[in-house]
Amino acid sequence: FARRGAFHTIVDLTPHEMTRIQIAGAHVPMPERFSAAPEIPRIVLPGGLNFIGLGETNVVPRRFLERPHYSHSGFFTHVKVMPGEMFEIAQTLAASLNACTGPVRLIVPMGGFSHQDGPGGAIEDPALRGVFLETVRGALASHVHLDVLDAHIADTAVQERVLEALDDLVPA
């Protein structure tokens, strides 16, 4: 749809397919998922980049079940990514944002990237979020606006920042 001109702005809250594409998991072919229409203004958050979305727990390979994980539903198990994997994911996301020719914002909610990445969550890991932030800080081009918040991705403050960014990128 983006490539066909159906959007004037992209707000990508959960680019979590990146972990399935790069690390493991089933996904449909989506070669332009992160590259279509680079001229369109976009706002991106790292929602779900801290886990790999795999299938039912009974079919998840043992090597992944040895990591922190939880059953998202009867059909999906979310497995925490490791620091090296997060580094690679952050590098890949930064490269896709750097390729944008339109205005682009990356909003990073350091209080958690997913619903179980917060106080008491099954895959909570502030250090992993730190790997992401440190990596993108070193990899983003100067035209990519980085906005770091001390809030969880589901917090109202994050929603408000997304709306503010929309107002900045898309004049009325």
N, C-alpha and C positions, 0 to 999 in steps of 0.2 A: 504494500500500500504506500509506503514512504517513497519508494522509487517511482511510483506512478503519480505522485503529486497529491495524494489524498490527505496528507498531513501538512500543517504549517509549523508544528512544533512536536518534538518527541519528548515525553517524560518517561524514562525507563527506571522504574523503582526496583525491579528485580531481574537483573541480567544473569540469573543463576544458571541458565543453560550453558554458560561459559565453563562451569565446573564439569558438567557432563560431557561437553565437547572435548575438553582438554585432558580430563583425568579419567573418568569412567562413567558408565551409565548409558541408558538407551535414550536416543533423541532422533528426531526426524532431521533429514538434511536441511540445513539452514545456512548456506554459505554467505549470505548477505545480512545475517542477523545483526551484526555490529558494524556493518559498513555501508548499508544502503543509504542513499541520499545524504551524503556528508555535509551538504550545504544547509540542511534544515537545522534551525536552532534546537538544541537538546539539553535536557537536564537529566543527569544520571546519578543514581545512588547504588551502593554495593549490596543491595538487598539479596540475601541468599548466597552470597559468594563465600560464606564460611562453611558451607556444607555441599556434599555431593548428593543429589537426589537419585537414590537407587530404588529398586523394586521391593517386593514383599521381603520381610526379614528372612524368611526361610530360603530365599534364593540369592541373598547377598553373599558374595565371597567372604570367607572367614577373615582374610586379611583386613577387610573393612570393618567387620564386626568386632575386631580387637580394638578399634578406635571408639571414642565416645560417639554415641548414636542414639536415635530414638525413632519410634514409629510415628510418622506424621499422620498416617492413616493405615488402613489395612492393606493398602496398595503401595505405599511409599515409605522407605526408610531413609532418614537423613543422617549422613555420616560426616563428622567434622573433617575439614581439610587440615592438612599438616602445614607447618610454616613454609617449607619449600614450595609446596603447591600454591599457597597463598601468594608467595612472591611471583610465581609464574602467572597466576591469574591477574594480579595487579599490573604486571608488565604488559600483558595482553590487553587489558582494559585501557591502560594509559595509551598504548599504541593506537587503539581504535579511536580514542578521543582526540589524539594528536592529529589524526588524519582528517578530522572534521574541518570544513572550511567555513561553516557557519558558527555563530556563537555557541559556546558549550560550557556547561557548569557541571562540576562533580561535587556533590554534597556527601560528606562522609560523617555519618552519625556514630561517634565513638562509644556510645552507650550500648551498641549492639546492632548487628546486621540482620538478625532474623529473630523469630519469636522465641526460640530457645537459646539465644545468645544474649542473655541478660542475667541479672542476679538470680542464682539458683537454677538456671537453665541447664539442660542436659549437655549443651555444647558451648556454654559460656566460655569465652577466652579473650580477655582484654589484650593479651600479648599478641594474639593472632591479628586482631584489629590494628595493633601497632605495626605489625609487619606490612599490612596493606597500606597504611598511611605513609610510612617511611618510604615504601617502594614507589607509590604514585608521586610523592613529593619529589623524588629524584628523577622520575621518568616523564612527567607531564611537560608538554611544551608551554611556552609562556602565554599563548593565547587561550589556554584552558584555565578557567577560573576554578580554583579549589576553595571549597567552603567546608570547614570542619566544625562540627557541633558536638557539644558534650551532652548528647541525648540519645535515646534509643530510636531506632528507625520508626517505631510505632508511636512515638511521642508527638504530641501536638506541636511542639517547637519545630520538629522536622517538617511536618505538614505545612506549617506557616512559612518556613524557609523556602519550600518548593513553590508555594504560591507567590511569594515575593520574587523569586527567580523568574517565574512565568511573567509577572508584571514587568520585570526589567527586560526580558527577552522579546516579549510580544506586546508592542505598544497598542493601546486601545484604538 
